[in-house]
């Protein structure tokens, strides 16, 4: 997930050379998001909570609440 500090870096970058850095930051954000979802799915499925796994897969608000519930992301 992109954090505010990462977004600040993206906003402050300029020029072609820095576009590589922006791409790297975007890729890092994607990887963090995939890892968070994978961790959530692992937790839910190991508990046999298929209903919440399906909900997390389709409902962004519910997914974020579950991330917080299981300590996967910090509370804002």
PDB file of N, CA, C and O in Angstrom:
ATOM      1  N   UNK A   1       0.835  -1.171   0.000  1.00  0.00           N
ATOM      2  CA  UNK A   1       0.000   0.000   0.000  1.00  0.00           C
ATOM      3  C   UNK A   1       0.883   1.239   0.000  1.00  0.00           C
ATOM      4  O   UNK A   1       1.957   1.250   0.601  1.00  0.00           O
ATOM      5  N   UNK A   2       0.429   2.262  -0.667  1.00  0.00           N
ATOM      6  CA  UNK A   2       1.177   3.504  -0.650  1.00  0.00           C
ATOM      7  C   UNK A   2       0.925   4.236   0.654  1.00  0.00           C
ATOM      8  O   UNK A   2      -0.214   4.373   1.101  1.00  0.00           O
ATOM      9  N   UNK A   3       1.979   4.690   1.237  1.00  0.00           N
ATOM     10  CA  UNK A   3       1.881   5.469   2.465  1.00  0.00           C
ATOM     11  C   UNK A   3       2.033   6.945   2.109  1.00  0.00           C
ATOM     12  O   UNK A   3       2.524   7.281   1.032  1.00  0.00           O
ATOM     13  N   UNK A   4       1.610   7.823   3.016  1.00  0.00           N
ATOM     14  CA  UNK A   4       1.690   9.254   2.735  1.00  0.00           C
ATOM     15  C   UNK A   4       3.114   9.685   2.428  1.00  0.00           C
ATOM     16  O   UNK A   4       3.309  10.551   1.575  1.00  0.00           O
ATOM     17  N   UNK A   5       4.124   9.112   3.095  1.00  0.00           N
ATOM     18  CA  UNK A   5       5.503   9.483   2.814  1.00  0.00           C
ATOM     19  C   UNK A   5       5.882   9.109   1.383  1.00  0.00           C
ATOM     20  O   UNK A   5       6.608   9.851   0.721  1.00  0.00           O
ATOM     21  N   UNK A   6       5.401   7.975   0.906  1.00  0.00           N
ATOM     22  CA  UNK A   6       5.670   7.555  -0.466  1.00  0.00           C
ATOM     23  C   UNK A   6       5.006   8.503  -1.448  1.00  0.00           C
ATOM     24  O   UNK A   6       5.611   8.872  -2.455  1.00  0.00           O
ATOM     25  N   UNK A   7       3.781   8.899  -1.173  1.00  0.00           N
ATOM     26  CA  UNK A   7       3.065   9.829  -2.044  1.00  0.00           C
ATOM     27  C   UNK A   7       3.801  11.165  -2.099  1.00  0.00           C
ATOM     28  O   UNK A   7       3.898  11.770  -3.166  1.00  0.00           O
ATOM     29  N   UNK A   8       4.316  11.629  -0.972  1.00  0.00           N
ATOM     30  CA  UNK A   8       5.072  12.876  -0.934  1.00  0.00           C
ATOM     31  C   UNK A   8       6.300  12.812  -1.814  1.00  0.00           C
ATOM     32  O   UNK A   8       6.631  13.791  -2.484  1.00  0.00           O
ATOM     33  N   UNK A   9       6.981  11.680  -1.827  1.00  0.00           N
ATOM     34  CA  UNK A   9       8.152  11.508  -2.676  1.00  0.00           C
ATOM     35  C   UNK A   9       7.744  11.553  -4.139  1.00  0.00           C
ATOM     36  O   UNK A   9       8.422  12.180  -4.953  1.00  0.00           O
ATOM     37  N   UNK A  10       6.652  10.900  -4.478  1.00  0.00           N
ATOM     38  CA  UNK A  10       6.177  10.893  -5.861  1.00  0.00           C
ATOM     39  C   UNK A  10       5.862  12.310  -6.317  1.00  0.00           C
ATOM     40  O   UNK A  10       6.238  12.707  -7.420  1.00  0.00           O
ATOM     41  N   UNK A  11       5.180  13.066  -5.481  1.00  0.00           N
ATOM     42  CA  UNK A  11       4.797  14.428  -5.842  1.00  0.00           C
ATOM     43  C   UNK A  11       6.017  15.312  -6.037  1.00  0.00           C
ATOM     44  O   UNK A  11       6.013  16.182  -6.907  1.00  0.00           O
ATOM     45  N   UNK A  12       7.074  15.103  -5.234  1.00  0.00           N
ATOM     46  CA  UNK A  12       8.234  15.975  -5.302  1.00  0.00           C
ATOM     47  C   UNK A  12       9.210  15.603  -6.428  1.00  0.00           C
ATOM     48  O   UNK A  12      10.124  16.380  -6.706  1.00  0.00           O
ATOM     49  N   UNK A  13       9.055  14.476  -7.066  1.00  0.00           N
ATOM     50  CA  UNK A  13       9.968  14.069  -8.124  1.00  0.00           C
ATOM     51  C   UNK A  13       9.677  14.796  -9.424  1.00  0.00           C
ATOM     52  O   UNK A  13       8.526  15.072  -9.762  1.00  0.00           O
ATOM     53  N   UNK A  14      10.771  15.105 -10.160  1.00  0.00           N
ATOM     54  CA  UNK A  14      10.623  15.765 -11.459  1.00  0.00           C
ATOM     55  C   UNK A  14      11.638  15.213 -12.429  1.00  0.00           C
ATOM     56  O   UNK A  14      12.703  14.752 -12.019  1.00  0.00           O
ATOM     57  N   UNK A  15      11.324  15.253 -13.710  1.00  0.00           N
ATOM     58  CA  UNK A  15      12.265  14.857 -14.741  1.00  0.00           C
ATOM     59  C   UNK A  15      12.199  13.390 -15.081  1.00  0.00           C
ATOM     60  O   UNK A  15      11.657  12.583 -14.327  1.00  0.00           O
ATOM     61  N   UNK A  16      12.774  13.048 -16.257  1.00  0.00           N
ATOM     62  CA  UNK A  16      12.744  11.681 -16.766  1.00  0.00           C
ATOM     63  C   UNK A  16      13.457  10.690 -15.880  1.00  0.00           C
ATOM     64  O   UNK A  16      12.978   9.572 -15.693  1.00  0.00           O
ATOM     65  N   UNK A  17      14.603  11.080 -15.328  1.00  0.00           N
ATOM     66  CA  UNK A  17      15.361  10.177 -14.462  1.00  0.00           C
ATOM     67  C   UNK A  17      14.540   9.761 -13.248  1.00  0.00           C
ATOM     68  O   UNK A  17      14.618   8.621 -12.789  1.00  0.00           O
ATOM     69  N   UNK A  18      13.767  10.683 -12.746  1.00  0.00           N
ATOM     70  CA  UNK A  18      12.969  10.398 -11.558  1.00  0.00           C
ATOM     71  C   UNK A  18      11.727   9.564 -11.862  1.00  0.00           C
ATOM     72  O   UNK A  18      11.116   9.010 -10.949  1.00  0.00           O
ATOM     73  N   UNK A  19      11.352   9.471 -13.134  1.00  0.00           N
ATOM     74  CA  UNK A  19      10.208   8.650 -13.489  1.00  0.00           C
ATOM     75  C   UNK A  19      10.487   7.179 -13.163  1.00  0.00           C
ATOM     76  O   UNK A  19       9.570   6.422 -12.846  1.00  0.00           O
ATOM     77  N   UNK A  20      11.758   6.784 -13.243  1.00  0.00           N
ATOM     78  CA  UNK A  20      12.129   5.427 -12.858  1.00  0.00           C
ATOM     79  C   UNK A  20      11.827   5.207 -11.393  1.00  0.00           C
ATOM     80  O   UNK A  20      11.306   4.159 -11.012  1.00  0.00           O
ATOM     81  N   UNK A  21      12.148   6.186 -10.571  1.00  0.00           N
ATOM     82  CA  UNK A  21      11.882   6.092  -9.138  1.00  0.00           C
ATOM     83  C   UNK A  21      10.379   6.011  -8.878  1.00  0.00           C
ATOM     84  O   UNK A  21       9.939   5.246  -8.019  1.00  0.00           O
ATOM     85  N   UNK A  22       9.601   6.783  -9.603  1.00  0.00           N
ATOM     86  CA  UNK A  22       8.149   6.736  -9.458  1.00  0.00           C
ATOM     87  C   UNK A  22       7.652   5.332  -9.789  1.00  0.00           C
ATOM     88  O   UNK A  22       6.829   4.778  -9.060  1.00  0.00           O
ATOM     89  N   UNK A  23       8.139   4.764 -10.867  1.00  0.00           N
ATOM     90  CA  UNK A  23       7.753   3.409 -11.246  1.00  0.00           C
ATOM     91  C   UNK A  23       8.113   2.403 -10.175  1.00  0.00           C
ATOM     92  O   UNK A  23       7.338   1.491  -9.887  1.00  0.00           O
ATOM     93  N   UNK A  24       9.291   2.565  -9.581  1.00  0.00           N
ATOM     94  CA  UNK A  24       9.717   1.667  -8.501  1.00  0.00           C
ATOM     95  C   UNK A  24       8.802   1.797  -7.296  1.00  0.00           C
ATOM     96  O   UNK A  24       8.444   0.794  -6.677  1.00  0.00           O
ATOM     97  N   UNK A  25       8.420   3.018  -6.958  1.00  0.00           N
ATOM     98  CA  UNK A  25       7.532   3.237  -5.816  1.00  0.00           C
ATOM     99  C   UNK A  25       6.140   2.654  -6.066  1.00  0.00           C
ATOM    100  O   UNK A  25       5.523   2.087  -5.165  1.00  0.00           O
ATOM    101  N   UNK A  26       5.661   2.800  -7.288  1.00  0.00           N
ATOM    102  CA  UNK A  26       4.354   2.225  -7.635  1.00  0.00           C
ATOM    103  C   UNK A  26       4.418   0.711  -7.534  1.00  0.00           C
ATOM    104  O   UNK A  26       3.511   0.083  -6.989  1.00  0.00           O
ATOM    105  N   UNK A  27       5.491   0.122  -8.060  1.00  0.00           N
ATOM    106  CA  UNK A  27       5.652  -1.331  -7.978  1.00  0.00           C
ATOM    107  C   UNK A  27       5.727  -1.790  -6.524  1.00  0.00           C
ATOM    108  O   UNK A  27       5.135  -2.807  -6.163  1.00  0.00           O
ATOM    109  N   UNK A  28       6.447  -1.050  -5.693  1.00  0.00           N
ATOM    110  CA  UNK A  28       6.543  -1.383  -4.270  1.00  0.00           C
ATOM    111  C   UNK A  28       5.161  -1.345  -3.617  1.00  0.00           C
ATOM    112  O   UNK A  28       4.825  -2.214  -2.813  1.00  0.00           O
ATOM    113  N   UNK A  29       4.369  -0.344  -3.965  1.00  0.00           N
ATOM    114  CA  UNK A  29       3.013  -0.238  -3.432  1.00  0.00           C
ATOM    115  C   UNK A  29       2.148  -1.413  -3.846  1.00  0.00           C
ATOM    116  O   UNK A  29       1.370  -1.934  -3.046  1.00  0.00           O
ATOM    117  N   UNK A  30       2.283  -1.828  -5.091  1.00  0.00           N
ATOM    118  CA  UNK A  30       1.523  -2.992  -5.570  1.00  0.00           C
ATOM    119  C   UNK A  30       1.918  -4.244  -4.797  1.00  0.00           C
ATOM    120  O   UNK A  30       1.063  -5.024  -4.376  1.00  0.00           O
ATOM    121  N   UNK A  31       3.220  -4.425  -4.617  1.00  0.00           N
ATOM    122  CA  UNK A  31       3.709  -5.601  -3.892  1.00  0.00           C
ATOM    123  C   UNK A  31       3.217  -5.599  -2.448  1.00  0.00           C
ATOM    124  O   UNK A  31       2.823  -6.641  -1.924  1.00  0.00           O
ATOM    125  N   UNK A  32       3.239  -4.435  -1.807  1.00  0.00           N
ATOM    126  CA  UNK A  32       2.750  -4.335  -0.429  1.00  0.00           C
ATOM    127  C   UNK A  32       1.263  -4.680  -0.363  1.00  0.00           C
ATOM    128  O   UNK A  32       0.820  -5.360   0.563  1.00  0.00           O
ATOM    129  N   UNK A  33       0.499  -4.211  -1.343  1.00  0.00           N
ATOM    130  CA  UNK A  33      -0.929  -4.509  -1.389  1.00  0.00           C
ATOM    131  C   UNK A  33      -1.196  -5.990  -1.601  1.00  0.00           C
ATOM    132  O   UNK A  33      -2.072  -6.567  -0.957  1.00  0.00           O
ATOM    133  N   UNK A  34      -0.444  -6.602  -2.501  1.00  0.00           N
ATOM    134  CA  UNK A  34      -0.599  -8.037  -2.742  1.00  0.00           C
ATOM    135  C   UNK A  34      -0.229  -8.840  -1.500  1.00  0.00           C
ATOM    136  O   UNK A  34      -0.911  -9.804  -1.151  1.00  0.00           O
ATOM    137  N   UNK A  35       0.851  -8.440  -0.835  1.00  0.00           N
ATOM    138  CA  UNK A  35       1.271  -9.136   0.385  1.00  0.00           C
ATOM    139  C   UNK A  35       0.231  -9.004   1.485  1.00  0.00           C
ATOM    140  O   UNK A  35      -0.039  -9.965   2.206  1.00  0.00           O
ATOM    141  N   UNK A  36      -0.353  -7.818   1.617  1.00  0.00           N
ATOM    142  CA  UNK A  36      -1.377  -7.600   2.641  1.00  0.00           C
ATOM    143  C   UNK A  36      -2.598  -8.477   2.360  1.00  0.00           C
ATOM    144  O   UNK A  36      -3.131  -9.111   3.270  1.00  0.00           O
ATOM    145  N   UNK A  37      -3.035  -8.514   1.117  1.00  0.00           N
ATOM    146  CA  UNK A  37      -4.196  -9.334   0.762  1.00  0.00           C
ATOM    147  C   UNK A  37      -3.888 -10.817   0.965  1.00  0.00           C
ATOM    148  O   UNK A  37      -4.729 -11.566   1.462  1.00  0.00           O
ATOM    149  N   UNK A  38      -2.683 -11.238   0.581  1.00  0.00           N
ATOM    150  CA  UNK A  38      -2.287 -12.628   0.780  1.00  0.00           C
ATOM    151  C   UNK A  38      -2.287 -13.007   2.249  1.00  0.00           C
ATOM    152  O   UNK A  38      -2.750 -14.087   2.616  1.00  0.00           O
ATOM    153  N   UNK A  39      -1.773 -12.130   3.084  1.00  0.00           N
ATOM    154  CA  UNK A  39      -1.737 -12.384   4.524  1.00  0.00           C
ATOM    155  C   UNK A  39      -3.153 -12.474   5.089  1.00  0.00           C
ATOM    156  O   UNK A  39      -3.453 -13.356   5.893  1.00  0.00           O
ATOM    157  N   UNK A  40      -4.020 -11.556   4.663  1.00  0.00           N
ATOM    158  CA  UNK A  40      -5.403 -11.577   5.122  1.00  0.00           C
ATOM    159  C   UNK A  40      -6.095 -12.873   4.701  1.00  0.00           C
ATOM    160  O   UNK A  40      -6.777 -13.507   5.506  1.00  0.00           O
ATOM    161  N   UNK A  41      -5.919 -13.260   3.453  1.00  0.00           N
ATOM    162  CA  UNK A  41      -6.543 -14.491   2.975  1.00  0.00           C
ATOM    163  C   UNK A  41      -6.021 -15.699   3.742  1.00  0.00           C
ATOM    164  O   UNK A  41      -6.793 -16.594   4.086  1.00  0.00           O
ATOM    165  N   UNK A  42      -4.732 -15.732   4.011  1.00  0.00           N
ATOM    166  CA  UNK A  42      -4.148 -16.836   4.775  1.00  0.00           C
ATOM    167  C   UNK A  42      -4.784 -16.932   6.158  1.00  0.00           C
ATOM    168  O   UNK A  42      -5.145 -18.021   6.607  1.00  0.00           O
ATOM    169  N   UNK A  43      -4.920 -15.792   6.832  1.00  0.00           N
ATOM    170  CA  UNK A  43      -5.531 -15.766   8.162  1.00  0.00           C
ATOM    171  C   UNK A  43      -6.978 -16.246   8.098  1.00  0.00           C
ATOM    172  O   UNK A  43      -7.387 -17.121   8.861  1.00  0.00           O
ATOM    173  N   UNK A  44      -7.738 -15.668   7.189  1.00  0.00           N
ATOM    174  CA  UNK A  44      -9.156 -16.003   7.112  1.00  0.00           C
ATOM    175  C   UNK A  44      -9.386 -17.465   6.739  1.00  0.00           C
ATOM    176  O   UNK A  44     -10.216 -18.141   7.347  1.00  0.00           O
ATOM    177  N   UNK A  45      -8.660 -17.943   5.752  1.00  0.00           N
ATOM    178  CA  UNK A  45      -8.868 -19.313   5.307  1.00  0.00           C
ATOM    179  C   UNK A  45      -8.360 -20.332   6.325  1.00  0.00           C
ATOM    180  O   UNK A  45      -8.921 -21.421   6.442  1.00  0.00           O
ATOM    181  N   UNK A  46      -7.299 -19.985   7.064  1.00  0.00           N
ATOM    182  CA  UNK A  46      -6.819 -20.910   8.093  1.00  0.00           C
ATOM    183  C   UNK A  46      -7.824 -21.013   9.238  1.00  0.00           C
ATOM    184  O   UNK A  46      -7.857 -22.010   9.959  1.00  0.00           O
ATOM    185  N   UNK A  47      -8.643 -19.975   9.396  1.00  0.00           N
ATOM    186  CA  UNK A  47      -9.709 -20.000  10.405  1.00  0.00           C
ATOM    187  C   UNK A  47     -10.997 -20.613   9.846  1.00  0.00           C
ATOM    188  O   UNK A  47     -11.970 -20.799  10.576  1.00  0.00           O
ATOM    189  N   UNK A  48     -10.994 -20.915   8.575  1.00  0.00           N
ATOM    190  CA  UNK A  48     -12.198 -21.439   7.932  1.00  0.00           C
ATOM    191  C   UNK A  48     -13.250 -20.381   7.674  1.00  0.00           C
ATOM    192  O   UNK A  48     -14.424 -20.696   7.479  1.00  0.00           O
ATOM    193  N   UNK A  49     -12.828 -19.122   7.675  1.00  0.00           N
ATOM    194  CA  UNK A  49     -13.751 -17.994   7.501  1.00  0.00           C
ATOM    195  C   UNK A  49     -13.883 -17.638   6.019  1.00  0.00           C
ATOM    196  O   UNK A  49     -13.434 -16.581   5.574  1.00  0.00           O
ATOM    197  N   UNK A  50     -14.500 -18.533   5.280  1.00  0.00           N
ATOM    198  CA  UNK A  50     -14.648 -18.355   3.835  1.00  0.00           C
ATOM    199  C   UNK A  50     -15.541 -17.158   3.514  1.00  0.00           C
ATOM    200  O   UNK A  50     -15.310 -16.456   2.529  1.00  0.00           O
ATOM    201  N   UNK A  51     -16.541 -16.928   4.329  1.00  0.00           N
ATOM    202  CA  UNK A  51     -17.453 -15.804   4.074  1.00  0.00           C
ATOM    203  C   UNK A  51     -16.698 -14.478   4.088  1.00  0.00           C
ATOM    204  O   UNK A  51     -16.886 -13.655   3.192  1.00  0.00           O
ATOM    205  N   UNK A  52     -15.848 -14.260   5.089  1.00  0.00           N
ATOM    206  CA  UNK A  52     -15.077 -13.009   5.138  1.00  0.00           C
ATOM    207  C   UNK A  52     -13.997 -12.977   4.069  1.00  0.00           C
ATOM    208  O   UNK A  52     -13.645 -11.898   3.593  1.00  0.00           O
ATOM    209  N   UNK A  53     -13.465 -14.116   3.682  1.00  0.00           N
ATOM    210  CA  UNK A  53     -12.489 -14.152   2.590  1.00  0.00           C
ATOM    211  C   UNK A  53     -13.145 -13.686   1.294  1.00  0.00           C
ATOM    212  O   UNK A  53     -12.566 -12.889   0.556  1.00  0.00           O
ATOM    213  N   UNK A  54     -14.349 -14.179   1.016  1.00  0.00           N
ATOM    214  CA  UNK A  54     -15.088 -13.747  -0.172  1.00  0.00           C
ATOM    215  C   UNK A  54     -15.422 -12.260  -0.083  1.00  0.00           C
ATOM    216  O   UNK A  54     -15.300 -11.532  -1.068  1.00  0.00           O
ATOM    217  N   UNK A  55     -15.842 -11.815   1.095  1.00  0.00           N
ATOM    218  CA  UNK A  55     -16.172 -10.408   1.293  1.00  0.00           C
ATOM    219  C   UNK A  55     -14.945  -9.528   1.057  1.00  0.00           C
ATOM    220  O   UNK A  55     -15.032  -8.503   0.381  1.00  0.00           O
ATOM    221  N   UNK A  56     -13.807  -9.930   1.613  1.00  0.00           N
ATOM    222  CA  UNK A  56     -12.565  -9.161   1.451  1.00  0.00           C
ATOM    223  C   UNK A  56     -12.150  -9.082  -0.015  1.00  0.00           C
ATOM    224  O   UNK A  56     -11.568  -8.087  -0.446  1.00  0.00           O
ATOM    225  N   UNK A  57     -12.443 -10.113  -0.766  1.00  0.00           N
ATOM    226  CA  UNK A  57     -12.071 -10.145  -2.178  1.00  0.00           C
ATOM    227  C   UNK A  57     -12.897  -9.187  -3.025  1.00  0.00           C
ATOM    228  O   UNK A  57     -12.464  -8.775  -4.101  1.00  0.00           O
ATOM    229  N   UNK A  58     -14.087  -8.831  -2.544  1.00  0.00           N
ATOM    230  CA  UNK A  58     -14.990  -8.038  -3.376  1.00  0.00           C
ATOM    231  C   UNK A  58     -15.395  -6.684  -2.804  1.00  0.00           C
ATOM    232  O   UNK A  58     -15.929  -5.847  -3.533  1.00  0.00           O
ATOM    233  N   UNK A  59     -15.153  -6.452  -1.515  1.00  0.00           N
ATOM    234  CA  UNK A  59     -15.631  -5.235  -0.860  1.00  0.00           C
ATOM    235  C   UNK A  59     -14.451  -4.502  -0.212  1.00  0.00           C
ATOM    236  O   UNK A  59     -13.925  -4.933   0.815  1.00  0.00           O
ATOM    237  N   UNK A  60     -14.047  -3.390  -0.829  1.00  0.00           N
ATOM    238  CA  UNK A  60     -12.870  -2.649  -0.359  1.00  0.00           C
ATOM    239  C   UNK A  60     -13.013  -2.185   1.087  1.00  0.00           C
ATOM    240  O   UNK A  60     -12.070  -2.301   1.869  1.00  0.00           O
ATOM    241  N   UNK A  61     -14.172  -1.666   1.446  1.00  0.00           N
ATOM    242  CA  UNK A  61     -14.378  -1.170   2.804  1.00  0.00           C
ATOM    243  C   UNK A  61     -14.250  -2.310   3.823  1.00  0.00           C
ATOM    244  O   UNK A  61     -13.585  -2.162   4.848  1.00  0.00           O
ATOM    245  N   UNK A  62     -14.883  -3.429   3.535  1.00  0.00           N
ATOM    246  CA  UNK A  62     -14.802  -4.591   4.430  1.00  0.00           C
ATOM    247  C   UNK A  62     -13.361  -5.101   4.513  1.00  0.00           C
ATOM    248  O   UNK A  62     -12.890  -5.468   5.590  1.00  0.00           O
ATOM    249  N   UNK A  63     -12.666  -5.123   3.375  1.00  0.00           N
ATOM    250  CA  UNK A  63     -11.275  -5.580   3.339  1.00  0.00           C
ATOM    251  C   UNK A  63     -10.406  -4.717   4.247  1.00  0.00           C
ATOM    252  O   UNK A  63      -9.593  -5.240   5.009  1.00  0.00           O
ATOM    253  N   UNK A  64     -10.574  -3.395   4.170  1.00  0.00           N
ATOM    254  CA  UNK A  64      -9.776  -2.495   5.015  1.00  0.00           C
ATOM    255  C   UNK A  64     -10.089  -2.701   6.494  1.00  0.00           C
ATOM    256  O   UNK A  64      -9.192  -2.646   7.335  1.00  0.00           O
ATOM    257  N   UNK A  65     -11.356  -2.937   6.809  1.00  0.00           N
ATOM    258  CA  UNK A  65     -11.731  -3.206   8.200  1.00  0.00           C
ATOM    259  C   UNK A  65     -11.071  -4.503   8.690  1.00  0.00           C
ATOM    260  O   UNK A  65     -10.605  -4.579   9.827  1.00  0.00           O
ATOM    261  N   UNK A  66     -11.038  -5.505   7.830  1.00  0.00           N
ATOM    262  CA  UNK A  66     -10.398  -6.770   8.196  1.00  0.00           C
ATOM    263  C   UNK A  66      -8.881  -6.604   8.332  1.00  0.00           C
ATOM    264  O   UNK A  66      -8.275  -7.208   9.216  1.00  0.00           O
ATOM    265  N   UNK A  67      -8.265  -5.797   7.473  1.00  0.00           N
ATOM    266  CA  UNK A  67      -6.838  -5.506   7.612  1.00  0.00           C
ATOM    267  C   UNK A  67      -6.562  -4.945   9.007  1.00  0.00           C
ATOM    268  O   UNK A  67      -5.629  -5.372   9.688  1.00  0.00           O
ATOM    269  N   UNK A  68      -7.379  -3.991   9.416  1.00  0.00           N
ATOM    270  CA  UNK A  68      -7.192  -3.372  10.734  1.00  0.00           C
ATOM    271  C   UNK A  68      -7.447  -4.371  11.858  1.00  0.00           C
ATOM    272  O   UNK A  68      -6.684  -4.437  12.821  1.00  0.00           O
ATOM    273  N   UNK A  69      -8.517  -5.143  11.731  1.00  0.00           N
ATOM    274  CA  UNK A  69      -8.880  -6.124  12.764  1.00  0.00           C
ATOM    275  C   UNK A  69      -7.725  -7.087  13.029  1.00  0.00           C
ATOM    276  O   UNK A  69      -7.457  -7.429  14.180  1.00  0.00           O
ATOM    277  N   UNK A  70      -7.041  -7.525  11.972  1.00  0.00           N
ATOM    278  CA  UNK A  70      -5.973  -8.504  12.119  1.00  0.00           C
ATOM    279  C   UNK A  70      -4.580  -7.864  12.156  1.00  0.00           C
ATOM    280  O   UNK A  70      -3.572  -8.567  12.080  1.00  0.00           O
ATOM    281  N   UNK A  71      -4.524  -6.543  12.271  1.00  0.00           N
ATOM    282  CA  UNK A  71      -3.247  -5.846  12.434  1.00  0.00           C
ATOM    283  C   UNK A  71      -2.354  -5.881  11.203  1.00  0.00           C
ATOM    284  O   UNK A  71      -1.131  -5.794  11.317  1.00  0.00           O
ATOM    285  N   UNK A  72      -2.951  -6.006  10.044  1.00  0.00           N
ATOM    286  CA  UNK A  72      -2.167  -6.063   8.805  1.00  0.00           C
ATOM    287  C   UNK A  72      -1.771  -4.660   8.348  1.00  0.00           C
ATOM    288  O   UNK A  72      -0.684  -4.455   7.808  1.00  0.00           O
ATOM    289  N   UNK A  73      -2.663  -3.701   8.572  1.00  0.00           N
ATOM    290  CA  UNK A  73      -2.323  -2.303   8.306  1.00  0.00           C
ATOM    291  C   UNK A  73      -2.593  -1.499   9.565  1.00  0.00           C
ATOM    292  O   UNK A  73      -3.399  -1.883  10.412  1.00  0.00           O
ATOM    293  N   UNK A  74      -1.906  -0.387   9.666  1.00  0.00           N
ATOM    294  CA  UNK A  74      -2.090   0.488  10.819  1.00  0.00           C
ATOM    295  C   UNK A  74      -3.409   1.223  10.708  1.00  0.00           C
ATOM    296  O   UNK A  74      -3.891   1.510   9.612  1.00  0.00           O
ATOM    297  N   UNK A  75      -3.977   1.519  11.849  1.00  0.00           N
ATOM    298  CA  UNK A  75      -5.192   2.329  11.861  1.00  0.00           C
ATOM    299  C   UNK A  75      -4.817   3.756  11.510  1.00  0.00           C
ATOM    300  O   UNK A  75      -3.815   4.274  12.003  1.00  0.00           O
ATOM    301  N   UNK A  76      -5.622   4.409  10.650  1.00  0.00           N
ATOM    302  CA  UNK A  76      -5.284   5.788  10.241  1.00  0.00           C
ATOM    303  C   UNK A  76      -5.435   6.780  11.382  1.00  0.00           C
ATOM    304  O   UNK A  76      -5.190   7.972  11.200  1.00  0.00           O
TER     305      UNK A  76
END
